[in-house]
Amino acid sequence: MENEGKGLHARVLESLGPAITAGDYPPGTILRTDELEQRFDVSRTVIREAIRVLESMQLVASRRRVGVTVRPTEEWNVYDPRVISWRLAGRDRPRQLRSLTVLRSAVEPVAAGLAARHATPEQCAALTEHAMGMVATSRGQQLDAYLVHDMAFHRVVLTASGNEMFARLGDVVAAVLTGRTQHHVMFTDPDPAAVTLHVQVAEAVRTGDAVRAEALTREITVGAMAELDVLAP
């Protein structure tokens, strides 16, 4: 029974969340729990649980005698991985991808430079392992397998920077990379030049070359933006 409740809650959440982020319920819209109960044919408890999750994302606010109100876009927790994935699934995908890629461009090169100074031998080994994994899966339309290594590579870079704020962006970057793959905003096979750059970043971090690690990572983010200009104009 408990699992059934969780399934119902997830169904409501996966319907309301994308609808809100897509603008189907504009800011200021009142969502009434009784109407939601009828629409989804679930109990008030299930609706309340889904609303609590949406509140934690700052998508809605509950007020007595008013109901559940959709909050202004600028108040949303745009760093929440689920909010990112919902927005990438909607009409606003090109703008969202650009916004997130600009964020990556500002953060990841600096993180790579710091990683070259602070990475442990284990982190250097992990970077090399995932860079080699990217090479191995970069041909033959193995995008899902490639994604696993790509996400892991960038998580290690952010964590190895030694900056806990950067490290917390690992989920954000993973959501961006996943969205690009799921929504086909990538070429059939990854750009060979980008794959080579990842290998070179791993080497620069391993040898402690902070300037080169930062410059190479900047090239990666510039290339990612250039791909968007072609695939998501």
C-alpha positions in Angstrom: 0.0 0.0 0.0 2.9 2.3 0.8 4.5 1.7 -2.6 1.2 2.3 -4.3 0.9 5.7 -2.5 4.4 6.6 -3.6 3.5 5.6 -7.2 0.4 7.8 -7.2 2.4 10.7 -5.7 5.1 10.4 -8.4 2.4 10.3 -11.1 0.8 13.5 -9.8 4.3 15.2 -9.5 5.4 14.2 -13.0 2.3 15.7 -14.4 2.1 18.9 -12.4 5.8 19.7 -12.4 6.3 19.8 -16.1 3.0 21.6 -16.6 4.1 24.4 -14.3 7.6 24.8 -15.7 6.2 24.7 -19.3 3.9 27.6 -18.4 0.6 25.7 -18.7 -0.1 27.1 -15.2 1.3 30.7 -15.3 2.6 32.4 -12.2 -0.3 33.4 -10.0 -2.5 30.5 -11.0 -4.4 28.9 -8.1 -4.3 25.2 -7.9 -7.2 23.8 -5.8 -6.5 20.6 -4.0 -10.2 19.4 -4.4 -10.0 19.8 -8.2 -6.6 18.1 -8.3 -8.0 15.1 -6.3 -10.8 14.7 -8.9 -8.5 15.2 -11.9 -6.0 12.6 -10.8 -8.5 10.4 -8.9 -6.3 10.3 -5.8 -6.6 11.1 -2.1 -6.0 14.5 -0.5 -2.9 12.9 1.2 -1.4 12.1 -2.2 -2.0 15.6 -3.5 -0.6 17.2 -0.4 2.6 15.1 -0.6 3.1 16.2 -4.3 2.4 19.8 -3.4 5.0 19.6 -0.6 7.6 18.5 -3.1 6.7 21.3 -5.5 6.9 23.7 -2.6 10.4 22.5 -1.8 11.4 23.4 -5.4 9.8 26.9 -4.8 7.5 26.3 -7.7 4.3 26.8 -5.6 3.3 28.4 -2.3 0.4 27.2 -0.1 -1.6 29.8 1.7 -4.6 29.3 3.9 -8.0 30.3 2.4 -6.2 30.9 -0.9 -4.9 27.5 -2.0 -1.8 26.6 -3.8 -0.3 29.4 -6.0 2.2 29.0 -8.7 5.2 31.2 -7.8 7.0 33.7 -10.2 9.6 32.0 -12.4 12.4 34.0 -10.8 11.6 32.4 -7.4 11.9 28.8 -8.7 14.8 26.6 -7.5 16.3 26.4 -11.0 19.2 24.3 -9.7 17.0 21.4 -8.7 17.8 18.6 -11.1 14.1 17.7 -11.5 13.2 21.3 -12.4 16.0 21.3 -14.9 14.8 18.1 -16.5 11.2 19.3 -16.7 12.3 22.6 -18.3 14.4 20.7 -20.8 11.4 18.6 -21.7 9.3 21.7 -22.4 9.0 24.4 -25.0 11.8 26.5 -23.4 14.5 23.9 -24.1 16.8 25.9 -26.3 16.9 28.9 -23.9 17.3 26.6 -20.9 20.2 24.7 -22.5 21.9 28.0 -23.3 21.4 29.3 -19.7 22.9 26.1 -18.3 25.8 26.0 -20.7 26.7 29.6 -19.8 26.7 28.5 -16.2 29.0 25.6 -17.0 31.3 28.0 -19.0 31.6 30.2 -15.9 32.3 27.4 -13.4 33.9 24.4 -15.0 37.1 26.0 -16.4 37.9 27.5 -13.0 37.0 24.1 -11.3 39.4 22.3 -13.7 42.2 24.7 -12.8 41.6 24.2 -9.1 41.4 20.4 -9.7 44.9 20.5 -11.2 46.1 22.0 -7.9 44.1 19.9 -5.4 43.1 16.6 -7.0 44.1 13.4 -5.2 45.8 10.5 -7.0 42.5 8.6 -6.8 40.6 11.5 -8.5 43.2 11.8 -11.2 42.9 8.1 -11.9 39.1 8.4 -12.0 39.4 11.3 -14.5 41.7 9.2 -16.8 39.4 6.2 -16.5 36.3 8.2 -17.5 38.1 10.0 -20.3 39.2 6.7 -21.7 35.6 5.4 -21.3 34.4 8.4 -23.4 36.9 7.5 -26.1 35.7 3.9 -26.1 32.1 4.8 -26.4 32.4 7.7 -28.7 31.7 5.7 -31.9 28.9 3.5 -33.0 26.0 5.5 -31.6 26.7 4.5 -27.9 25.4 7.8 -26.5 23.9 6.3 -23.4 27.1 4.6 -22.5 29.1 7.7 -23.4 26.8 9.8 -21.1 27.7 7.7 -18.1 31.4 8.5 -18.5 30.8 12.1 -19.5 28.7 12.8 -16.3 31.2 11.0 -14.1 34.1 12.9 -15.6 32.5 16.3 -14.9 31.5 15.3 -11.4 35.1 14.4 -10.6 36.4 17.7 -12.0 33.9 19.7 -9.8 34.6 17.6 -6.7 38.4 17.6 -7.2 38.3 21.4 -7.3 38.1 21.3 -3.5 35.4 23.9 -3.6 32.2 22.5 -2.0 30.0 25.0 -3.9 31.3 23.8 -7.2 31.0 20.2 -6.1 27.2 20.7 -5.4 26.8 21.6 -9.1 27.5 18.0 -10.1 23.8 17.2 -10.2 23.1 20.3 -12.3 25.8 19.4 -14.9 24.6 15.8 -15.0 21.0 17.0 -15.6 22.2 19.2 -18.5 24.2 16.4 -20.1 21.3 13.9 -19.6 18.9 16.4 -21.2 21.1 16.9 -24.2 21.2 13.2 -24.8 17.5 12.4 -24.0 16.3 15.2 -26.3 18.7 14.5 -29.1 20.6 17.8 -28.8 23.8 16.0 -29.7 25.2 14.6 -32.9 24.8 10.9 -33.5 28.4 10.4 -32.3 30.2 12.9 -30.0 32.5 15.5 -31.6 36.0 13.8 -31.8 37.7 17.1 -30.9 35.6 17.3 -27.7 36.5 13.8 -26.7 40.2 14.5 -27.2 39.9 17.6 -25.1 38.5 15.6 -22.2 41.5 13.3 -22.4 43.8 16.3 -22.4 42.0 17.8 -19.4 42.6 14.6 -17.4 46.3 14.7 -18.3 46.6 18.4 -17.4 45.0 17.7 -14.0 47.2 14.7 -13.4 50.4 16.7 -14.1 49.2 19.7 -12.1 49.0 22.1 -15.0 46.3 24.4 -13.8 46.5 27.0 -16.7 46.2 24.3 -19.3 43.4 22.4 -17.5 41.4 25.7 -17.3 42.0 26.6 -20.9 41.1 23.1 -22.3 37.9 23.0 -20.2 37.0 26.4 -21.6 37.4 25.0 -25.1 35.0 22.2 -24.1 32.3 24.7 -23.0 32.8 26.9 -26.0 32.3 23.8 -28.2 29.2 22.8 -26.3 27.7 26.3 -27.0 28.6 26.0 -30.7 26.8 22.7 -30.9 23.7 24.3 -29.5 23.8 26.9 -32.2 23.5 24.1 -34.7 21.2 21.6 -32.9 19.0 23.9 -30.8 18.9 27.3 -32.6 
